[in-house]
Amino acid sequence: MISWLDSERSLAWALQFWPAMVFSVTTSLCATVLCRRLAVHWGIVDRPDDLVKTHKEPVAYLGGIGILCGILGGVLAGSLYATDRLTPLDIRWLIMIAGGALTACTVGVVDDILDLAPRQKLVGQILAATFLILAGIQPHIQWFGQFGPKGVQDVLNMAMVYVLVVGATNSLNLLDGLDGLCAGVTGIMATGMLLLSLCMLTLGVHAAGDPVRLILCLALVGGVLGF
């Protein structure tokens, strides 16, 4: 039986990435306050209706920009503080994931302001998922067993990335009817992913991705907390 004390990496090893959360919380808090003021000043607000939006007064948009700024700030801080722990592949993953996040956030902000058609939003979501594909971030499922056609299995694995990204994006979008609900749910999921990444680290599961998982999870949790 593998114990956390006898694992390849201890929890103390993960503490070196603490700047990711600290900078994420700080950046997100400052950026959210600024974005809220700008949204109110420019009239970019979510007005209540009798169907889904049950809040009594208009709520400022652009909160997602604040969270994204926190996440990107946390990723940058964690990466710079632990540069010696990151491989070129880790850096590539972080850059491409950040690019996908920036694309998804841009689509969301434009949709809040201009009310994009579903087809236009879908194109943006597919583009965001493409960043992950280009970085080589995808599941490696043997759909037809060990001797199945590799080309077909690769296509199915890439298709799964698109399905997951588009599905997750629209699921969170449906939760965005109440102020703070989407961020709260995201925070719970991010905390769960952080705990999972710590378990994977201490148990030595795919150690090559440990720094990336830790930096992203810490930055995501911090970004939501700052919001």
VEXDREN-2710 file (C-alpha; in Angstrom, 1 decimal):
% VEXDREN-2710
k/r/px/py/pz
1/MET/0.0/0.0/0.0
2/ILE/1.4/3.4/-1.0
3/SER/1.3/6.0/1.7
4/TRP/1.7/9.8/1.4
5/LEU/4.8/9.6/3.5
6/ASP/6.5/7.1/1.3
7/SER/5.6/8.7/-2.0
8/GLU/8.0/10.1/-4.6
9/ARG/7.0/13.7/-3.8
10/SER/5.7/15.0/-0.4
11/LEU/3.2/17.7/0.2
12/ALA/6.1/19.9/1.2
13/TRP/7.2/19.8/-2.4
14/ALA/3.9/21.3/-3.5
15/LEU/4.4/24.3/-1.1
16/GLN/7.0/25.8/-3.4
17/PHE/4.1/26.8/-5.8
18/TRP/2.4/29.0/-3.1
19/PRO/2.9/32.3/-5.1
20/ALA/0.4/31.0/-7.6
21/MET/-2.5/31.3/-5.2
22/VAL/-1.3/34.4/-3.4
23/PHE/-0.8/36.4/-6.6
24/SER/-4.0/35.0/-8.0
25/VAL/-6.1/36.1/-5.1
26/THR/-4.5/39.6/-5.0
27/THR/-4.7/40.1/-8.8
28/SER/-8.3/38.8/-9.0
29/LEU/-9.5/41.0/-6.2
30/CYS/-8.0/44.2/-7.6
31/ALA/-9.0/43.4/-11.2
32/THR/-12.6/42.5/-10.2
33/VAL/-13.1/45.8/-8.4
34/LEU/-11.7/47.7/-11.4
35/CYS/-13.9/45.7/-13.8
36/ARG/-17.0/46.3/-11.8
37/ARG/-16.5/50.0/-11.7
38/LEU/-15.8/50.1/-15.5
39/ALA/-18.9/47.9/-16.2
40/VAL/-21.1/50.2/-14.1
41/HIS/-19.6/53.3/-15.7
42/TRP/-20.1/52.0/-19.2
43/GLY/-23.5/50.4/-18.5
44/ILE/-22.4/46.9/-19.1
45/VAL/-24.8/45.3/-16.6
46/ASP/-27.0/42.2/-16.4
47/ARG/-30.5/43.5/-16.0
48/PRO/-33.1/41.4/-14.1
49/ASP/-36.0/39.7/-15.9
50/ASP/-39.0/37.5/-14.9
51/LEU/-37.5/34.3/-16.3
52/VAL/-34.0/33.4/-15.2
53/LYS/-32.4/36.5/-13.9
54/THR/-34.1/36.9/-10.5
55/HIS/-31.8/39.5/-9.0
56/LYS/-33.6/42.8/-8.1
57/GLU/-31.1/45.3/-9.4
58/PRO/-28.7/45.3/-12.4
59/VAL/-25.5/43.4/-11.7
60/ALA/-22.2/44.5/-13.3
61/TYR/-20.7/42.3/-16.0
62/LEU/-17.0/41.8/-16.7
63/GLY/-16.4/39.8/-13.5
64/GLY/-14.9/37.0/-15.6
65/ILE/-12.2/39.3/-16.7
66/GLY/-11.2/39.8/-13.1
67/ILE/-11.1/36.1/-12.5
68/LEU/-9.1/35.5/-15.7
69/CYS/-6.6/38.2/-14.7
70/GLY/-6.2/36.5/-11.3
71/ILE/-5.6/33.1/-12.9
72/LEU/-3.1/34.4/-15.5
73/GLY/-1.3/36.4/-12.7
74/GLY/-1.2/33.3/-10.6
75/VAL/0.1/31.1/-13.4
76/LEU/2.8/33.6/-14.2
77/ALA/3.9/34.0/-10.6
78/GLY/3.9/30.3/-9.9
79/SER/5.9/29.7/-13.1
80/LEU/8.5/32.4/-12.4
81/TYR/8.9/31.3/-8.8
82/ALA/9.5/27.6/-9.7
83/THR/11.1/28.0/-13.1
84/ASP/13.7/25.3/-12.3
85/ARG/10.9/22.8/-11.7
86/LEU/9.3/23.4/-15.1
87/THR/10.3/21.6/-18.3
88/PRO/9.8/23.2/-21.8
89/LEU/6.8/20.9/-22.2
90/ASP/5.3/22.3/-19.0
91/ILE/5.8/25.8/-20.2
92/ARG/4.2/25.0/-23.5
93/TRP/1.2/23.5/-21.7
94/LEU/0.7/26.5/-19.5
95/ILE/1.0/28.9/-22.4
96/MET/-1.5/27.0/-24.6
97/ILE/-4.0/26.6/-21.7
98/ALA/-3.7/30.3/-21.0
99/GLY/-4.4/31.0/-24.6
100/GLY/-7.5/28.8/-24.6
101/ALA/-8.7/30.5/-21.4
102/LEU/-8.2/34.0/-22.9
103/THR/-10.1/32.9/-26.0
104/ALA/-13.1/31.6/-24.0
105/CYS/-13.2/34.7/-21.8
106/THR/-13.1/36.9/-24.8
107/VAL/-16.1/35.1/-26.3
108/GLY/-18.0/35.4/-23.1
109/VAL/-17.3/39.1/-22.7
110/VAL/-18.3/39.8/-26.3
111/ASP/-21.4/37.8/-25.8
112/ASP/-22.3/39.8/-22.7
113/ILE/-22.0/43.0/-24.6
114/LEU/-23.2/42.1/-28.1
115/ASP/-25.4/39.0/-27.4
116/LEU/-23.7/36.6/-29.9
117/ALA/-25.6/34.0/-31.8
118/PRO/-25.2/30.4/-30.5
119/ARG/-23.3/29.4/-33.7
120/GLN/-20.8/32.2/-33.1
121/LYS/-20.3/31.2/-29.5
122/LEU/-19.8/27.6/-30.5
123/VAL/-17.0/28.7/-33.0
124/GLY/-15.2/30.5/-30.2
125/GLN/-15.5/27.6/-27.8
126/ILE/-14.1/25.2/-30.5
127/LEU/-11.2/27.6/-31.0
128/ALA/-10.5/27.6/-27.3
129/ALA/-10.5/23.8/-27.2
130/THR/-8.1/23.8/-30.2
131/PHE/-5.4/25.3/-28.0
132/LEU/-5.5/22.2/-25.9
133/ILE/-5.3/19.9/-29.0
134/LEU/-2.3/21.9/-30.3
135/ALA/-0.6/21.5/-27.0
136/GLY/-1.1/17.7/-27.0
137/ILE/-3.5/17.8/-24.0
138/GLN/-6.0/15.1/-24.6
139/PRO/-7.0/11.7/-23.2
140/HIS/-5.4/8.6/-24.4
141/ILE/-8.2/6.1/-24.4
142/GLN/-7.9/2.8/-26.2
143/TRP/-11.4/2.9/-27.8
144/PHE/-10.9/-0.4/-29.7
145/GLY/-8.4/-2.1/-27.4
146/GLN/-4.6/-2.3/-27.7
147/PHE/-4.7/-3.3/-31.4
148/GLY/-7.3/-0.8/-32.6
149/PRO/-6.5/1.6/-35.5
150/LYS/-4.3/4.4/-33.9
151/GLY/-5.5/7.1/-36.3
152/VAL/-9.1/6.6/-35.5
153/GLN/-8.5/6.5/-31.8
154/ASP/-6.5/9.7/-32.0
155/VAL/-9.4/11.4/-33.8
156/LEU/-11.9/10.1/-31.1
157/ASN/-9.6/11.4/-28.3
158/MET/-9.4/14.8/-29.9
159/ALA/-13.2/14.8/-30.4
160/MET/-13.6/14.1/-26.7
161/VAL/-11.6/17.3/-25.9
162/TYR/-14.0/19.4/-28.0
163/VAL/-17.1/17.7/-26.4
164/LEU/-15.7/18.3/-22.9
165/VAL/-14.7/21.9/-23.4
166/VAL/-17.9/22.9/-25.2
167/GLY/-20.1/21.0/-22.7
168/ALA/-18.3/22.4/-19.7
169/THR/-18.4/26.0/-21.0
170/ASN/-22.1/25.9/-21.7
171/SER/-22.9/24.2/-18.4
172/LEU/-21.2/26.9/-16.5
173/ASN/-22.9/29.5/-18.7
174/LEU/-26.3/28.1/-17.7
175/LEU/-25.3/28.6/-14.0
176/ASP/-24.5/32.2/-14.6
177/GLY/-28.1/33.4/-14.1
178/LEU/-27.6/34.1/-10.4
179/ASP/-24.9/36.5/-9.2
180/GLY/-22.0/34.5/-7.8
181/LEU/-23.4/31.0/-8.5
182/CYS/-21.1/30.2/-11.3
183/ALA/-18.1/31.4/-9.4
184/GLY/-19.1/29.4/-6.4
185/VAL/-19.6/26.2/-8.3
186/THR/-16.3/26.8/-10.1
187/GLY/-14.5/27.3/-6.7
188/ILE/-15.8/24.0/-5.4
189/MET/-14.7/22.2/-8.5
190/ALA/-11.3/23.9/-8.5
191/THR/-10.8/22.9/-4.8
192/GLY/-11.7/19.3/-5.7
193/MET/-9.2/19.4/-8.6
194/LEU/-6.5/20.8/-6.3
195/LEU/-7.0/18.0/-3.8
196/LEU/-6.9/15.5/-6.7
197/SER/-3.7/17.0/-8.0
198/LEU/-2.1/16.7/-4.5
199/CYS/-3.2/13.0/-4.4
200/MET/-1.7/12.4/-7.8
201/LEU/1.5/14.1/-6.7
202/THR/2.0/12.1/-3.5
203/LEU/1.1/8.8/-5.2
204/GLY/3.5/9.4/-8.1
205/VAL/0.8/9.3/-10.8
206/HIS/2.1/10.9/-14.0
207/ALA/4.7/13.0/-12.2
208/ALA/5.6/14.9/-15.4
209/GLY/2.4/16.9/-15.1
210/ASP/2.6/17.7/-11.4
211/PRO/3.8/21.3/-11.7
212/VAL/1.3/22.2/-14.3
213/ARG/-1.6/20.7/-12.4
214/LEU/-0.6/22.4/-9.1
215/ILE/0.0/25.9/-10.7
216/LEU/-3.3/25.8/-12.6
217/CYS/-5.4/24.6/-9.6
218/LEU/-3.8/27.0/-7.2
219/ALA/-4.3/29.9/-9.6
220/LEU/-7.9/28.9/-10.3
221/VAL/-8.8/28.6/-6.7
222/GLY/-7.2/31.9/-6.0
223/GLY/-8.9/33.6/-8.9
224/VAL/-12.3/32.6/-7.7
225/LEU/-11.5/33.5/-4.1
226/GLY/-10.5/37.0/-5.2
227/PHE/-13.7/37.4/-7.1
END
